[in-house]
């Protein structure tokens, strides 16, 4: 998805939503862990210098959250998101919003990957970049994060997660 966005729009800014949340079912990794995972993938794929990562914390208020994002970014030419909440916020504010072109969305799905990790099914390794699998293996105490009561049976998100923000205009 990132490679395709870069090909179509040039350099991008990738927003990490809920950057102030960690050690929960929906955000089991710390912001630092998420950034390192993303950067390791970008570096391995030769895209490191084409993406800027911006942490975007939750603030509990749609208007304040949007204002915060607008203040963080130099311009917002296009927002690419598969998150209904993000879609609504940006669309209501008049931004151009489009869905991502997912590759095998039913397979590469964060909720399902977390469920696989939680249930100790090694199939999750096929669903993440090899550099990420190695990093996940090396995180101390990760098993405990996935053994919390939140882990058992949790399969949905609250709609405020993982906004992808692309801020460059289409070439041409």
Secondary structure, DSSP 8 states (H G I E B T S, - for coil): -HHHHHHHHSSEEEEEETTT--SSSTT-S-HHHHHHHHHHHHHHTT-GGGEEEEEE---S-HHHHHHHHHHHSS--SEEE---HHHHHHHHHTT--EE----SSTTTS-HHHHHHHHHTT-GGGGGGS-HHHHHHHHHSTTHHHHTTSTTTTT-----S-----EE-S----
